[in-house]
């Protein structure tokens, strides 16, 4: 399944995944890691894998590697 996510790097709130009540495929992911050298992307993958209860290899960033808005796919 594919999701559109908004990433909040460097957040004290993270790691946390919040869903948008108006759209099933919209998530906000809060991670503590900063967006430096891919650290935030790695944290996003780990956080989403824990949220969906799948291994991290089943979470793929499709688009938006350098953006706060990303398109991801989760294989279940």
FENHU-V394907 format. One line per field, one symbol per residue. phi: phi as a letter, one per 20 degrees, with the letter a starting at -180 (. if undefined). A space follows every 50 residues. Layout:
phi: ???
//
This chain:
phi: .dcdcdddfmeffefbcdeefebfedcdddcfffeclmffffffffffff felcfgfedceebngdcfecdccded
//
